Amino acid sequence: MNVNMNFLQELLSSIGRRTRGQASRGGKAVTPSSLARLTSVCETLMHPGGEASQILIAQEALERYASLDEAGRLAFFQLLAERYAADPAQIHAAYAQYRDSEDNASLERLFSACEPRRQHLLRRLNLCPGGTYELVKMRADLLRALKEVPELAPLDADFAHLFASWFNRGFLVLESIDWNTPAAILEKIIHYEAVHAIGDWSDLRRRLDPADRHCYAFFHPATGDEPLIFVEVALCRGIPDSIQTILAGEESVRPDEADTAAFYSISNCQAGLKGISFGNFLIKQVVQELKRELPNLDNFVTLSPVPGFASWLAGERENGRCQLTDDAAASLDGDRWAEDPKLRDKLSSELRALAAHYLIDGKRDNGLPLDPVARFHLGNGASLHRLNWPGDTSEKGRQQSHGLMVNYLYELDRIEQNHEAFSREGTVVCTSDIRREAKQGRARLRNASKADA
């Protein structure tokens, strides 16, 4: 029976790939269907049935969902949120029973009553081959809809709850990506690169082929050759301070002569897995892999963007909380510093002080740093090691951070300690130089406020 079921699943998977491929090319293998028909299929899927029939029904439901337009998908999400919620009457009855007996059996019934029906539906949809990845894409649609219809948040919470179990660390597979990796995966690396765009295949080869370049990705058995997240690494002598130097690949280093591994790009690949943490596992495992392969490595650092800095500084200036000197303001606003070393010298101390203040003192309402990259690395146990200005002179770098980049340092014997300090108290572990610059930045903002008053 197991052999037959495996054969059936492989057959259905093959058919599903062909039909989805034809649909993406404009073919008619998947017939567009109404929301009513999709609803009927989902209700059928909720009833008990044999495994083979359930797989076929789940396959049909996912295909019919894929054929819906944006309005149809929104209506489907609203249906799940409203008609597939938990039944209040069943919850009250189960709670009354638990209150009277307080035994494990009644507690289990209470848990079951509190679970929304849509979680059961999502598990059933996951039965068919390729179902997991289709549900990841479905959640990506939901997240887009959620911006306009916040009432769908409970449905998103159900997706996140299930994905946290389906994509836990035990299921993730770390793979090394190099120039010999199958082209289908390399194409995805080009497509999903979210930090420093890969221009063409030659650009990709510069990042993967040399001996001083590494790339690692997490995969999941249920998503096949779709990477979940990947990191690009450059081996260096000394801690790097410029992304252009790394991307150009002009300064090759023999791996056995390198003392630093620089993580210069980390890209999450699946929008539908937002909020599911992979990055902390990825970095820690890659550090272990590299240390085992190259014991000569002493430093594990990032060369990270600061994507929120430019918009934060613009807001501070607009509100009168920050006043730059005339030379600094003119140089910053027109990006003139990128071509003129003298202007960079004039602007450097002001910009670095404000950046240090932003990274250490800039907080959201929940007490975490304003900058998303800072939240990620500090939350993973790194420390704020060095500010690099200018570190990224590309148009994107100038727009999002006025060219600023940061080295976050991962020290193997301090990761857990730093993580605990950040998680419990919001402590940003950093060097004394950066803390001193942050103090100067705070003083500049106070002086600007007094002058404005």
C-alpha positions as CSV (number, residue, x, y, z in Angstrom):
1,M,0.0,0.0,0.0
2,N,2.8,2.4,0.8
3,V,4.5,1.7,-2.5
4,N,1.3,2.4,-4.3
5,M,0.7,5.6,-2.4
6,N,4.2,6.8,-3.1
7,F,3.7,6.0,-6.8
8,L,0.4,7.9,-6.8
9,Q,1.9,10.9,-5.1
10,E,4.7,11.1,-7.6
11,L,2.2,10.8,-10.4
12,L,0.1,13.5,-9.1
13,S,3.1,15.7,-8.4
14,S,4.2,15.3,-12.0
15,I,0.7,16.1,-13.3
16,G,0.5,19.1,-11.0
17,R,3.9,20.5,-12.2
18,R,2.8,20.2,-15.8
19,T,-0.6,21.8,-15.3
20,R,0.9,24.7,-13.3
21,G,3.5,25.1,-16.0
22,Q,0.9,25.2,-18.7
23,A,-1.1,27.7,-16.8
24,S,1.9,30.0,-16.3
25,R,2.4,30.0,-20.1
26,G,-1.2,30.9,-20.8
27,G,-2.4,27.3,-21.4
28,K,-5.8,26.1,-20.5
29,A,-4.9,23.0,-18.4
30,V,-6.4,24.7,-15.3
31,T,-9.9,25.9,-16.0
32,P,-10.8,29.1,-14.1
33,S,-13.5,28.4,-11.5
34,S,-15.8,30.4,-9.4
35,L,-15.4,31.0,-5.7
36,A,-18.5,28.9,-5.1
37,R,-16.9,25.8,-6.7
38,L,-13.7,26.4,-4.6
39,T,-15.9,26.7,-1.5
40,S,-17.6,23.4,-2.3
41,V,-14.3,21.6,-2.9
42,C,-13.0,22.9,0.5
43,E,-16.1,21.7,2.3
44,T,-15.7,18.3,0.7
45,L,-12.1,18.2,1.8
46,M,-13.1,18.8,5.4
47,H,-15.1,15.6,5.6
48,P,-13.4,12.2,6.3
49,G,-12.2,10.3,3.2
50,G,-9.6,8.0,1.9
51,E,-6.0,9.3,1.5
52,A,-6.0,9.0,-2.3
53,S,-9.3,10.9,-2.7
54,Q,-8.2,13.5,-0.3
55,I,-5.0,14.1,-2.2
56,L,-7.0,14.6,-5.4
57,I,-9.5,17.0,-3.8
58,A,-6.7,19.0,-2.2
59,Q,-5.0,19.2,-5.7
60,E,-8.2,20.5,-7.2
61,A,-8.8,23.1,-4.5
62,L,-5.3,24.5,-4.9
63,E,-5.6,24.7,-8.7
64,R,-9.0,26.4,-8.4
65,Y,-7.5,28.9,-5.9
66,A,-4.6,29.6,-8.4
67,S,-7.2,30.4,-11.1
68,L,-8.9,33.2,-9.1
69,D,-8.1,36.8,-9.7
70,E,-7.1,39.2,-6.9
71,A,-10.7,40.0,-6.0
72,G,-11.6,36.3,-5.9
73,R,-8.7,35.5,-3.6
74,L,-9.6,38.3,-1.3
75,A,-13.2,36.9,-1.1
76,F,-11.8,33.4,-0.4
77,F,-9.7,34.8,2.5
78,Q,-12.7,36.6,3.9
79,L,-14.6,33.3,3.7
80,L,-11.9,31.5,5.6
81,A,-11.7,34.2,8.2
82,E,-15.5,34.2,8.8
83,R,-16.9,30.7,8.1
84,Y,-13.9,28.7,9.1
85,A,-13.3,30.2,12.5
86,A,-13.8,28.3,15.8
87,D,-17.3,27.7,16.9
88,P,-18.1,29.8,20.1
89,A,-20.8,27.4,21.2
90,Q,-18.4,24.5,21.1
91,I,-15.8,26.5,23.0
92,H,-18.2,27.4,25.7
93,A,-19.4,23.8,26.0
94,A,-15.9,22.4,26.1
95,Y,-14.9,24.9,28.7
96,A,-17.9,24.1,30.9
97,Q,-16.9,20.4,30.7
98,Y,-13.3,21.2,31.6
99,R,-14.3,23.4,34.5
100,D,-16.3,20.6,36.0
101,S,-13.8,17.8,35.5
102,E,-10.4,19.5,34.9
103,D,-9.0,16.3,33.5
104,N,-6.7,15.8,30.5
105,A,-9.5,14.4,28.3
106,S,-11.7,17.5,28.7
107,L,-8.6,19.8,28.3
108,E,-7.9,18.1,25.0
109,R,-11.5,18.7,23.9
110,L,-11.2,22.3,24.9
111,F,-8.0,22.7,22.8
112,S,-9.7,21.1,19.8
113,A,-12.7,23.4,20.1
114,C,-10.5,26.5,20.3
115,E,-8.7,25.6,17.1
116,P,-10.2,27.4,14.0
117,R,-11.6,25.1,11.4
118,R,-9.4,26.7,8.8
119,Q,-6.2,25.2,10.4
120,H,-7.7,21.8,9.7
121,L,-8.5,22.9,6.1
122,L,-4.9,24.1,5.6
123,R,-3.5,20.8,6.8
124,R,-5.8,19.0,4.4
125,L,-4.7,21.2,1.5
126,N,-1.1,20.3,2.4
127,L,-1.8,16.7,1.6
128,C,-1.1,16.9,-2.1
129,P,2.4,16.9,-3.6
130,G,3.6,20.5,-3.8
131,G,0.9,21.6,-1.4
132,T,3.3,23.2,1.1
133,Y,4.8,25.5,-1.5
134,E,1.4,26.4,-2.9
135,L,0.3,27.4,0.6
136,V,3.4,29.5,1.1
137,K,2.5,31.4,-2.1
138,M,-1.1,31.6,-0.8
139,R,0.1,33.3,2.4
140,A,2.1,35.8,0.2
141,D,-1.2,36.7,-1.4
142,L,-2.7,37.0,2.0
143,L,0.0,39.3,3.3
144,R,-0.6,41.7,0.4
145,A,-4.3,41.6,1.1
146,L,-3.7,42.2,4.8
147,K,-2.4,45.7,4.1
148,E,-5.9,46.7,2.9
149,V,-8.0,44.4,5.1
150,P,-6.5,44.1,8.6
151,E,-9.4,42.0,9.7
152,L,-7.7,39.1,8.0
153,A,-5.0,39.1,10.7
154,P,-6.4,36.0,12.6
155,L,-6.2,34.0,9.3
156,D,-2.6,35.1,8.9
157,A,-1.9,34.0,12.5
158,D,-3.1,30.5,11.6
159,F,-0.8,30.3,8.6
160,A,2.1,31.5,10.8
161,H,1.2,29.0,13.5
162,L,1.3,26.1,11.0
163,F,4.4,27.3,9.1
164,A,6.3,27.6,12.4
165,S,5.9,23.8,12.8
166,W,6.3,22.8,9.2
167,F,9.5,24.9,8.7
168,N,11.2,24.4,12.1
169,R,15.0,24.0,12.2
170,G,14.8,20.2,12.2
171,F,13.5,20.1,8.6
172,L,15.9,22.7,7.1
173,V,18.7,21.4,4.9
174,L,21.9,23.6,4.5
175,E,23.4,23.4,1.0
176,S,26.5,25.0,-0.4
177,I,25.8,26.9,-3.6
178,D,28.6,27.2,-6.2
179,W,29.1,27.6,-9.9
180,N,28.4,23.8,-10.4
181,T,25.0,24.0,-8.7
182,P,22.1,23.2,-11.1
183,A,21.2,26.2,-13.3
184,A,17.6,26.1,-12.1
185,I,18.7,26.9,-8.6
186,L,21.3,29.5,-9.8
187,E,18.5,31.3,-11.6
188,K,16.6,31.5,-8.4
189,I,19.6,33.0,-6.6
190,I,19.7,35.7,-9.2
191,H,16.0,36.3,-8.9
192,Y,15.8,36.3,-5.1
193,E,18.9,38.4,-4.4
194,A,17.4,41.3,-2.4
195,V,20.4,43.3,-1.1
196,H,22.8,43.7,-3.9
197,A,21.2,42.9,-7.3
198,I,23.0,40.4,-9.5
199,G,23.2,41.9,-13.0
200,D,23.9,38.8,-15.1
201,W,25.5,35.4,-15.1
202,S,29.0,36.8,-15.2
203,D,28.1,38.8,-12.1
204,L,26.8,35.7,-10.4
205,R,30.0,33.8,-11.3
206,R,32.1,36.4,-9.6
207,R,30.2,35.8,-6.4
208,L,30.3,32.0,-6.6
209,D,33.2,30.7,-8.5
210,P,36.4,32.1,-6.8
211,A,37.9,30.1,-4.0
212,D,37.4,33.1,-1.6
213,R,33.6,33.3,-2.3
214,H,31.0,31.1,-0.6
215,C,27.2,30.9,-0.7
216,Y,24.9,28.8,1.5
217,A,21.2,28.3,1.4
218,F,18.5,26.6,3.4
219,F,16.1,24.3,1.6
220,H,13.1,22.4,2.8
221,P,12.1,18.9,1.6
222,A,8.6,20.0,0.9
223,T,9.6,23.0,-1.3
224,G,12.1,21.1,-3.6
225,D,14.7,23.4,-5.3
226,E,13.1,26.6,-3.9
227,P,15.6,28.2,-1.5
228,L,14.2,29.7,1.7
229,I,17.1,32.0,2.5
230,F,20.7,32.3,1.4
231,V,23.8,34.1,2.5
232,E,26.8,35.2,0.4
233,V,30.2,35.2,2.0
234,A,33.6,36.8,1.1
235,L,36.8,35.6,2.6
236,C,39.1,38.6,3.4
237,R,42.2,39.7,5.1
238,G,41.0,42.2,7.6
239,I,37.4,43.4,8.1
240,P,36.0,44.9,4.9
241,D,34.6,48.4,4.8
242,S,33.4,48.7,1.2
243,I,30.8,46.7,-0.6
244,Q,32.0,47.9,-4.0
245,T,35.4,46.3,-3.4
246,I,33.7,42.9,-2.6
247,L,31.3,42.9,-5.5
248,A,34.0,43.8,-8.0
249,G,36.0,40.8,-6.8
250,E,39.3,42.4,-7.7
251,E,41.1,41.5,-4.4
252,S,41.3,37.8,-4.4
253,V,42.5,36.0,-1.2
254,R,43.7,32.5,-0.7
255,P,41.3,30.8,1.7
256,D,44.1,29.6,3.9
257,E,45.4,33.2,4.2
258,A,42.1,34.8,5.0
259,D,41.4,35.8,8.6
260,T,37.8,37.1,8.1
261,A,34.6,35.7,6.7
262,A,32.3,38.6,5.7
263,F,28.5,38.0,5.3
264,Y,27.7,40.7,2.8
265,S,24.2,39.7,1.6
266,I,21.4,37.7,3.3
267,S,18.2,37.3,1.2
268,N,14.9,35.8,2.3
269,C,13.4,34.1,-0.7
270,Q,9.8,33.4,0.1
271,A,7.4,36.3,1.0
272,G,4.9,33.8,2.3
273,L,7.3,32.8,5.1
274,K,7.6,36.3,6.5
275,G,8.1,36.1,10.3
276,I,9.4,32.5,10.2
277,S,12.9,32.8,11.5
278,F,15.6,31.2,9.4
279,G,18.4,33.7,9.4
280,N,19.7,33.1,13.0
281,F,20.0,29.4,12.3
282,L,21.6,30.0,8.9
283,I,24.3,32.4,10.2
284,K,25.2,30.2,13.2
285,Q,25.5,27.1,11.1
286,V,27.5,28.7,8.4
287,V,29.9,30.1,11.0
288,Q,30.4,26.6,12.3
289,E,30.8,25.2,8.8
290,L,33.4,27.8,7.8
291,K,35.3,27.4,11.1
292,R,35.5,23.7,10.7
293,E,36.7,24.0,7.1
294,L,39.0,27.0,7.7
295,P,40.3,27.1,11.2
296,N,42.5,30.1,10.3
297,L,39.4,32.4,10.3
298,D,39.3,34.6,13.3
299,N,36.6,37.1,12.5
300,F,33.0,36.5,11.4
301,V,31.4,39.8,10.5
302,T,28.7,41.2,8.2
303,L,29.0,44.1,5.8
304,S,25.4,45.3,6.2
305,P,23.2,48.1,4.8
306,V,21.4,50.5,7.1
307,P,18.1,50.8,5.2
308,G,16.3,53.0,7.6
309,F,18.9,55.7,8.2
310,A,18.2,58.1,5.4
311,S,14.5,58.3,6.0
312,W,15.0,58.7,9.7
313,L,17.5,61.5,9.2
314,A,15.2,63.2,6.8
315,G,12.4,63.1,9.4
316,E,14.6,64.5,12.1
317,R,15.7,67.4,9.9
318,E,12.1,68.1,8.7
319,N,10.9,68.2,12.3
320,G,13.7,70.5,13.4
321,R,15.3,68.0,15.7
322,C,18.5,67.9,13.7
323,Q,20.3,70.8,12.0
324,L,23.4,70.0,9.9
325,T,26.0,72.6,9.1
326,D,25.5,74.3,5.8
327,D,28.4,72.5,4.1
328,A,27.2,69.1,5.5
329,A,23.6,69.7,4.4
330,A,24.6,70.7,0.9
331,S,26.9,67.8,0.5
332,L,24.4,65.3,1.8
333,D,21.4,66.5,-0.1
334,G,23.1,66.5,-3.5
335,D,25.2,63.4,-2.9
336,R,28.2,65.6,-3.7
337,W,30.3,63.8,-1.1
338,A,30.4,60.7,-3.4
339,E,32.7,62.5,-5.8
340,D,34.6,64.9,-3.5
341,P,36.9,63.6,-0.7
342,K,37.1,67.0,0.9
343,L,33.3,67.2,1.3
344,R,33.4,63.7,2.8
345,D,35.9,64.8,5.4
346,K,33.6,67.7,6.4
347,L,30.5,65.6,6.6
348,S,32.1,62.5,8.2
349,S,32.0,63.3,11.9
350,E,28.4,64.7,11.8
351,L,27.0,61.8,9.8
352,R,28.8,59.1,11.8
353,A,27.6,60.6,15.1
354,L,24.0,60.7,13.9
355,A,24.2,57.2,12.5
356,A,25.6,55.8,15.8
357,H,22.7,57.5,17.7
358,Y,20.2,56.1,15.3
359,L,21.5,52.5,15.6
360,I,21.8,52.6,19.4
361,D,19.1,55.0,20.6
362,G,16.5,54.9,17.8
363,K,13.7,52.6,19.1
364,R,10.3,51.5,18.0
365,D,7.3,51.5,20.4
366,N,8.3,47.9,21.5
367,G,11.8,49.0,22.5
368,L,13.5,47.3,19.6
369,P,15.9,49.2,17.2
370,L,14.3,51.2,14.4
371,D,16.6,49.7,11.8
372,P,15.4,46.2,10.6
373,V,18.9,44.9,9.8
374,A,20.0,46.0,13.3
375,R,17.1,44.2,14.9
376,F,18.0,41.0,12.9
377,H,21.7,40.8,13.7
378,L,21.6,42.2,17.3
379,G,18.7,39.8,18.0
380,N,20.9,36.9,16.7
381,G,23.7,37.8,19.2
382,A,26.0,39.9,17.1
383,S,27.5,43.2,18.3
384,L,27.7,46.5,16.5
385,H,31.4,46.6,15.6
386,R,32.1,49.4,13.2
387,L,30.5,52.1,11.1
388,N,31.8,52.3,7.5
389,W,31.2,55.6,5.7
390,P,31.2,55.7,2.8
391,G,30.7,51.9,2.5
392,D,28.2,51.8,-0.3
393,T,28.4,54.4,-3.1
394,S,25.8,52.8,-5.3
395,E,22.5,54.7,-6.0
396,K,20.6,52.3,-3.7
397,G,23.2,52.7,-1.0
398,R,23.1,56.5,-1.2
399,Q,19.3,56.6,-1.2
400,Q,18.6,54.3,1.8
401,S,21.6,55.1,4.0
402,H,23.6,58.0,2.5
403,G,26.3,55.4,1.7
404,L,26.6,54.1,5.3
405,M,27.3,50.4,6.0
406,V,27.9,48.5,9.3
407,N,30.0,45.6,10.4
408,Y,28.1,43.4,12.9
409,L,30.5,41.0,14.7
410,Y,29.6,37.4,15.5
411,E,31.9,36.1,18.3
412,L,31.2,32.5,18.9
413,D,31.7,32.6,22.7
414,R,29.6,35.7,23.1
415,I,26.6,35.1,20.8
416,E,24.3,33.7,23.5
417,Q,25.3,36.4,26.1
418,N,24.7,39.2,23.6
419,H,21.4,37.7,22.5
420,E,20.1,37.5,26.1
421,A,21.1,41.1,26.8
422,F,19.3,42.3,23.7
423,S,16.2,40.1,24.3
424,R,15.8,40.9,28.0
425,E,16.9,44.5,28.2
426,G,17.2,45.8,24.6
427,T,20.9,46.3,25.1
428,V,22.8,47.1,22.0
429,V,26.3,45.6,22.5
430,C,28.8,47.8,20.6
431,T,32.4,49.2,20.8
432,S,33.3,52.1,23.0
433,D,34.1,54.2,19.8
434,I,30.5,53.8,18.5
435,R,29.0,54.5,21.9
436,R,31.0,57.7,22.1
437,E,29.9,58.7,18.6
438,A,26.3,58.0,19.7
439,K,26.7,60.4,22.6
440,Q,27.8,63.1,20.2
441,G,24.8,62.4,18.0
442,R,22.4,62.8,21.0
443,A,24.1,66.1,21.8
444,R,23.6,67.4,18.3
445,L,19.9,66.6,18.4
446,R,19.5,68.3,21.8
447,N,21.3,71.4,20.6
448,A,19.1,71.5,17.5
449,S,16.0,71.3,19.7
450,K,17.2,74.1,21.9
451,A,18.1,76.3,18.9
452,D,14.6,75.6,17.4
453,A,12.9,76.6,20.6
